[in-house]
Amino acid sequence: MGTETTGDDRFTTIAEFDAEPEQRAPLLKTLTDEIERWVRDRPGFVTARVLEDSENASVVVYTEWNGRDDWESFRRDPEHAVLCDKLRQLGIGETFDGRPHDVHRVIETVPAKPWP
């Protein structure tokens, strides 16, 4: 079976953080505050989704960038080191890099057809 592509050049990363119950709220606040403060203004940034699992054991950040170069530039920004330091202070982890993923296919809703 061959690899299917979408023709979409967007670059996606997924970062997952294991968090104890007492770490979850500060982690969610830190991530959303930082994304809203400076990440969303980075060139090439498209979107971020901050997710928490139903058992409150982990937080996932899904980001889309116009391309890998934009993501690499984000990682070199001095503010990235500040964010990583905040995560270390929370006892969460060392980085906010995420794992890169290629988009295989995007499936979107189809507008409903009116009843005849």
C-alpha positions in Angstrom: 0.0 0.0 0.0 1.5 3.4 -1.0 1.7 6.5 1.0 -1.1 8.9 0.5 -0.6 12.6 0.7 -3.0 15.5 0.9 -1.1 18.1 -1.0 -1.1 20.0 2.2 2.4 21.3 3.1 1.4 21.9 6.8 3.7 20.5 9.4 2.1 19.0 12.5 3.6 18.2 15.9 2.2 16.4 18.9 3.6 16.9 22.4 2.3 14.7 25.2 3.0 15.5 28.9 2.3 13.1 31.7 0.9 15.1 34.6 0.0 14.2 38.2 -3.4 15.6 39.2 -1.8 18.5 41.1 0.3 19.4 38.0 -2.5 19.4 35.5 -4.1 22.8 36.1 -0.7 24.7 36.3 0.4 22.8 33.2 -2.7 23.7 31.2 -2.5 27.3 32.3 1.2 27.6 31.4 0.7 26.0 28.0 -2.3 28.1 27.0 -0.8 31.3 28.4 2.4 30.8 26.5 0.7 29.8 23.2 -1.6 32.9 23.5 1.3 35.2 24.6 3.8 34.5 21.8 3.6 31.2 20.0 0.5 32.1 18.0 2.3 35.2 16.7 5.3 33.2 15.3 5.6 33.2 11.5 4.0 30.1 10.1 1.9 29.2 13.1 -1.5 27.9 12.1 -3.2 26.4 15.1 -2.8 24.7 18.5 -5.1 22.4 20.3 -4.5 21.8 24.0 -6.2 18.5 25.1 -6.5 16.7 28.4 -7.5 13.1 28.7 -10.6 12.1 30.5 -8.6 10.5 33.3 -6.5 13.7 33.8 -3.3 11.7 33.4 -1.9 13.6 30.4 -2.1 16.8 28.4 -1.5 16.8 24.7 -0.6 19.8 22.5 -1.3 19.4 18.8 0.2 22.2 16.7 0.1 22.9 13.0 2.7 25.0 11.1 2.9 26.2 7.5 6.0 24.1 7.2 8.9 22.4 9.1 11.1 25.5 8.7 8.5 27.6 10.6 8.5 25.0 13.4 12.3 24.9 13.5 12.4 28.7 13.8 9.9 28.4 16.7 12.2 26.0 18.4 15.2 28.4 18.1 13.3 31.4 19.5 14.6 32.4 22.9 11.1 32.3 24.2 11.1 28.6 23.6 13.8 28.2 26.2 11.7 30.2 28.6 8.7 27.9 28.0 10.9 24.8 28.5 12.2 26.3 31.8 8.6 26.8 33.0 7.8 23.2 32.2 10.9 22.1 34.2 9.8 24.2 37.1 6.4 22.4 37.1 8.3 19.1 37.1 6.7 18.1 33.8 9.5 17.7 31.4 12.4 19.2 29.5 10.9 20.4 26.3 8.0 21.6 24.3 9.3 20.3 20.9 6.6 17.7 20.2 7.0 14.8 17.8 6.8 15.8 14.1 4.1 14.1 12.0 3.4 14.3 8.3 -0.2 14.9 7.3 -1.5 11.7 5.7 -5.0 12.9 4.9 -7.3 15.6 6.1 -11.0 14.7 6.2 -13.4 17.5 6.7 -17.2 17.7 7.0 -19.2 17.9 3.9 -21.9 20.6 3.8 -25.3 19.0 4.2 -27.5 19.0 1.2 -31.0 20.5 1.6 -34.0 18.3 1.6 -35.8 18.2 -1.7 
